Amino acid sequence: MNYNWNWGIFFEQSPEGTGSYADMLLSGLVWTIVTALCAWVIAFAVGSVIGVLRTLPSRAAQAVGNAYVELFRNIPLLVQMFLWYFVLPEMLPESWGTWLKQLPNAPFYTAVVCLGFFTASRVAEQVRAGIQALPRGQRMAGTALGLTTAQTYRYVLLPNAYRIILPPLTSEFLNNLKNTSVALTIGLLELTARARAMQEFSFQVFEAFTAATIIYIVINLLVVAVAGLIERRVAVPGR
C-alpha cells in the first residue's frame, strides 16, 4: 500500500473550524509551554525545600524529605496523573469533589500539579547532591559568622549548589517539558494531543508527528542554549 504524502496539509482548514492544522499544532505548543513552565515553578520551589530537608541535621526533616522523594519518584507518572484527575475528586468531600471536576480547564490544572510534584522529587535529589558536594567548610564558615541555619542555606550553600546542579536541572526541565505529553490521557490538548488529533482528522500520520517531533527538538535546543548562557553568566571565576 502506497502512502499519500501531503505536506500541504498544515495549511488546510481543520475540521474544528478555528484555523488550519498548523494553527492546531501551535495551539498545542502554547499549552505545552505554559503547562511546563507552571509545573516547573512548583517543581523548583517544592524540590528545593525537600532537597534542603534531606540535608538538615534533623532526622525528622530527613525522614519527611526521604518519604516525599520515594513516594513520588517510584510511582509511574501516568499512574499519578490518573490518581490526581480521577481518584482525588472522589476522595474529597462531595462538594469539593464536584467543584474540582467542574473546574474550567481542569486537565490543565491537574497536569500542572501532577507534573510539579512529580518533578519536584527529582529536583530534590539534585539539590541534595549539590549541597552535599560543597566543602564542609562552607557550612562551618556560615556558623562561624553567626548565621542561622536558614541564613547559611540562603546566603552560602544554596547559591553555590544551584551553580553546580544547573546542568542536571536543565535536563530535569527538559524531561518536565516532554512529560507534558502524558497529560493527553486526561484531555489536555497539548502538542502531542494536537498532533494525534490532526492524524485522526486527516490520516496524515507521518506529517503530523514529524512536525511535532521537529517542534519538540527546536524547543529543547532553545532551552539548552538559554541554560548554557545562564551557566556561563553565573559561573564563579576560578571554579
C-alpha positions, 0 to 999 in steps of 0.5 A: 500500500502506497502512502499519500504524502501531503505536506500541504496539509498544515495549511488546510482548514481543520475540521474544528473550524478555528484555523488550519492544522498548523494553527492546531499544532501551535495551539498545542505548543502554547499549552505545552509551554505554559503547562511546563513552565507552571509545573516547573515553578512548583517543581523548583520551589517544592524540590528545593525545600525537600532537597534542603530537608534531606540535608538538615541535621534533623532526622525528622526533616530527613525522614519527611524529605526521604518519604516525599522523594520515594513516594513520588519518584517510584510511582509511574507518572501516568499512574499519578496523573490518573490518581490526581484527575480521577481518584482525588475528586472522589476522595474529597468531600462531595462538594469539593469533589464536584467543584474540582471536576467542574473546574474550567480547564481542569486537565490543565490544572491537574497536569500542572500539579501532577507534573510539579510534584512529580518533578519536584522529587527529582529536583530534590535529589539534585539539590541534595547532591549539590549541597552535599558536594560543597566543602564542609567548610562552607557550612562551618564558615556560615556558623562561624559568622553567626548565621542561622541555619536558614541564613547559611542555606540562603546566603552560602550553600544554596547559591553555590549548589544551584551553580553546580546542579544547573546542568542536571536541572536543565535536563530535569526541565527538559524531561518536565517539558516532554512529560507534558505529553502524558497529560493527553490521557486526561484531555489536555490538548497539548502538542502531542494531543494536537498532533494525534488529533490532526492524524485522526482528522486527516490520516496524515500520520507521518506529517503530523508527528514529524512536525511535532517531533521537529517542534519538540527538538527546536524547543529543547535546543532553545532551552539548552542554549538559554541554560548554557548562557545562564551557566556561563553568566553565573559561573564563579571565576576560578571554579 
